[in-house]
Amino acid sequence: MIRLEEPSDVFGKGSRSRSDGKHRAVVFVVLFCLLLAYSVYATLLLFSYSRTPEIAPEPRVPYIPNDIEDLFHFVTTVRASCRNPLTIEGSLYREGENRSLSGHEGTYICLDGLPKTPDACRLYAFGVNREDIKFEMDMGKRGCRSHIVTPLTEYSYSKLGVNTYLYPLHLSNDTGLGHYTLDNFMNLLNHMRKPIHYVKTTLAGAEWTLLFNLFTSSYQAYVNVKQVRLLLHLPPANDENLQTLTEMYRMLIGLEYYGYKLVYSRPLPDSQYYHAYFERELYTKYETVWIRR
């Protein structure tokens, strides 16, 4: 027996078929529009990249890494106080490239807790000029025993004045003829494990040699040295010197690691230059004094 479908079922299926067709048409139109929009966007993007200006704009200033900014901040931001500061003006005698400005400009020392007897107060000065030792001579008169270690002299071991002694030696990282390490010199004077109240450098390069000796001392000199006066010689902050300045900064951070804090800082006025990145004057020489309490 053959069953005939009801007319209503036939009409219902036809209606659903037409609805599905309309839905597919709408989806197709939407996808087509999206594809067209993406094609237009990609074309415009490629076109914009292909247009290169004939002359690229010059950068405003050279890029300076954060380490270099931190270096100048580190050597100019005082973090310790001093109740009894003293600046001893230096000699007016200057001649030639090897003559240091530090003596002429003066040398800073913090007198807080400084003994006033030669047997108790010890001062080392490395890499100074024979004609520029007014600070060491004055400190000798004040009761400190001043030991001057410098190769820039034609004199032999000698006593220069009250409590002031000269040693024609090089401060070096290695021991050799006429070259002494900090440990060698402390051993020479029988100062191992004894307080050294002030250590000073002047000539370019002596500051980094001293820091290396201080941090690697077998006598742990960083525990016994109370004040470190460094005349910093920094090359100009340009692309050629970025690596050197970064290495200098890492060396100086060691002072903080071993408990030293900056108690005094000043630039030497005739070493200034304008830096466009910082938009201010920078200097290639800074007198800095670091104290450990």
Secondary structure, DSSP 8 states (H G I E B T S, - for coil): ------HHHHHHHHHHHHHHHHHHHHHHHHHHHHHHHHHHHHHHHHHHHH---SS----SS----HHHHHHHHHTT------SSEEEE---S---STTS-HHHHH-EEEE-TT---STTT-EEEEES--TT--HHHHHHHHTT-EEEEE-SS-S--SEEEETTEEEE--EE-SS-BTTEE-HHHHHHHTT-TTS-B-EEEE-STTHHHHHHHHHHH-TT-HHHHB-EEEEEEE---SSGGGHHHHHHHHHHHHHHHHTT-EEEEEEE-GGGEEEETTTTEEEESEEEEEEE--
